[in-house]
Amino acid sequence: MKLLLDLGNTRIKWACRPAGALEFSARGEALYAAQDPAGSLAEIWPSAAPPAAVWLCSVTDPARTAAFGQALAQRWGCPVHPVVPQAEAFGVRCAYVDPLRLGADRWAALVGARLRWPGPVCILDLGTALTADVLDETGQHLGGIIAPGRQMLQRSLLGGTARVGSQVKDLESLEQGGLGRDTDACVAWGVTHCVVGCCAQIVAAARTPLGSGMTVVLTGGDALWAHELLPFASRIEPDLVLWGLAVMAGD
């Protein structure tokens, strides 16, 4: 059994995949807690028998990544394979001149998207940051964007202005129409318009070379939130990075 670990900025996601299986036998996710990485690993993998190997994708800070690596070595001593973006691998050709500058999570998501949707794809990852990557039907990565995500936009606005309210409302509690009638509602709608407008511009730019047959895939913590707001059809795949890891892990 192989263990797939996705260490994001705010949470850890994991999945187990038996050799040759088409689906995960188990999966889960959790926010980082005060407990050390060894405690997290004990919850993820309670079995005494170690996994055959671990495939690790990390975009969290280097100290936390190192702590997880040390915990993996001490607990199991099994092979650990970190994600390293490449110029070409797994049916994907990277657009970056220096592939190592592409985030490990974006590379894994591209590989996962190539598995799940063989045609042209626009990936919108709505997490701490908003990233997008575009892939054509041949597996050529056409590039992408990096922008602040919803929570980052809210924190930036509230932290950088002296008289903006400190409590942002959820859209469910707001009046419809896209305009707020108090400061908190104005912030909520303003951030929403920023994210939705950014996504719409990205998709429009991607459709110029790829056409209307492109699949838009949403992933990240705000994918479900965005799904109902975006003015185009989209698919939600919360485990896109894990699927990329599954491809890298092979049979």
N, C-alpha and C positions, 0 to 999 in steps of 0.2 A: 504494500500500500504506500502511495506517495502522498506527502503532505504539501499543499500549495499555500503559501503565505503572502498576503498583500498588506504591507505596512504603509498605510496612508498617513496624511497629516493629522487626522483627528481620530481614526479608528483602525482596527486590525480586522481583516477579513481572511477567512481560511476555507479550505475545502480538502476533502480526501478523495482520491481517485484510484480505484483498483486498476491494475495493469489490463489494458485492452478494453476498459469500460467506456461507454459513450456518454455516461452521465456521472455526476459526483455521487458518492455513497453517503456523504455528509457534508454540510457546509454551515457556516455561521459567521457572525460579526459582532464586534463589541467596541465601545469607546475605550480608549486607553484608561486604565485605572491606576490607583496609587500602588497596586501590587507590582512586584518586579516581573520581568519577562518570564522568569521560570514559573511563576504562578499562572501567567497567561497560558503557557505551553501545557501545564498540567490540566487546565480546563479544556483546551482544544483537543488534547490527545491523552485521555486518562489511562489508556492501555499501557501495561508494563513493557510490552514488546515495542521497540522503536519503529518509526517509519523506515521504509527502505531508503528513502532520500527525501530531501526538502528542496523545493524550488521557491526562492525568496525574491519578491519584488518590493523595494522600499523607496519611498520618497520622504520619509520622516527624517528627523535630524540625525546626523552621523553618530552622536552619542547613543541614541536609542537603538539605531541599527546595529551598532557594535555590541550593545548589551544583549540584544536578541541573538546575535551570532554567537556570543559567548555562552548564553544559556542553552542554545541548541547543541553546542559542542559538549558542554558539561552534562546535559541530560541524556543525550542519545549517542553522540559521537558518530552520527551517520553523515554521509555526504550532503553538503549544502551547496546549491547552485544558485548564485545571485544572477539576476537579470542584467545582461549587458547588451545595450542596443548595438546593432550591427548594420553595416552598409546594405547587406542583403542576406536574408535568412527566412526560413519558414514561409516562403512565398511572398514576402514583402521586401520592397526595395525602398530604403530610407531616403527622404529628400534632403536631409541635412548633409552638408559638406563634411562635417565632423559628427558622425552618428552618436558619439559619446555625449554630446551636448543635448541630445533628446532625452527627456525624462524616461526612466525605466518603466513607469506606469503607462506612458503614452505608447512606448514600443510594444509592451505586452498587450495593450488594448488593440493596437493595429493587428497584431498576430491573431488575437482572439476574434476580431471582426472578420478577418480573412477566412477563418474557419466557419463562422456562423453565417456570413453573407458573402458568397463568392463574387458578387457583382460590385458596382461602385457604392461606396459607403462614406457618409460624413458622421464622424463620432463627435458627440458633444458630451464632455465630461463636466458635470455640474457639481463640483465639490468645493473645497476651500478656495481653489482657483477655478476659473472657467477656462477649459482648454478645448480646442477643436483640432481634429486631424482628418484629412480627406484622402481617400484611397480609391484609385480607379480600378476597373475590372481586371487589369493585368497584375494587380498587386503593387503598382507604383504609388508610393506616398507622394502626394502633391504639396504637402506642407500643412500648416495649421496656424493657430493663434493661441496666445495666453493672455487672459484678462482676469481681473478680480472676480471672485464668486460672490454669491448673494450675501453671505455672512460677512465676508471681508469688506464689501461695499458698505454694509450697515455700520460695521465697526469704524471704518474710516470716516464716514460722515458724522457719526455721533462723537468720535474722538477729536475731530478736527474743527468742530463748530461749537461755540460757547452756549448758544441758546436753542439748539435743537433738542427735542425731548429725548429722554434716555430709554424709553420703552417703545419698541417697534411692534406694531400690530401684525397679526397674521391676516392674510388676505381673506380668510373665511369670515372674519369679523368686520370687513370693510363694506362700504356701499359699493355697488357696481358702477361702472362708468369710467374708471381709471383716474378719478380725481379725488383727492382727500379734502376733508373739511376740518381737519385739525392737524397739528404738526406731525403726530405719530403716523396718521394715515397718509400724509403727504410723503413721509420718508418711505413707508412701505410701498406705496405706488411708484415712487421715484426709482427705488431699487429694482422693482419688478420690471418697469419699462426699460431700464438699463440692460438687464439680463435678457429679457425677451427680444429687445431690439438688436442686441449684439448677436444673439443666436440666429435671428432672421437674416441679418446681413451676411453672416457666415454661410448659411445654407444657400442664399441667393448667389453668392460668389462661387460656391462649389458647383452649383447647377449649370453655370456657364460652360465649364469644360465637360461635365459629366452627364448633363441632361436630366430629364424628369424621372428617369428610372432609378435614380440614386436612393438608397435607403438611409434614413436618418436614425441613428442609434443614440439613445440617451443612457448615460451611466452616471454614477456619483450620487452623493447623498441627497441632492436636490432634484434628481431626475423625475421622481414622481410629482413633485411640486410643479416642475416646469411642463410636464406632459400635457396638462389640461390648459395651459396658457399659450403654448406656442401655436402660431397660425399655419401649421403644416403637419402632415401625418408623421409619426415617429414611433419607434419601437424602444421599449425599455429593456435593458440588459444589465442588471446590477452586478453581475459577475464577469464582466468583460475581461478584466485583468486576469482573473482566475482562469478563464478559458484560454487566454494567451499562455499562461503558465502551464496549463494542461498540454497544449501543443508542444511547448518546449520540453516538457517531461517525457513526451513520447509514450510508447507502450511499455 
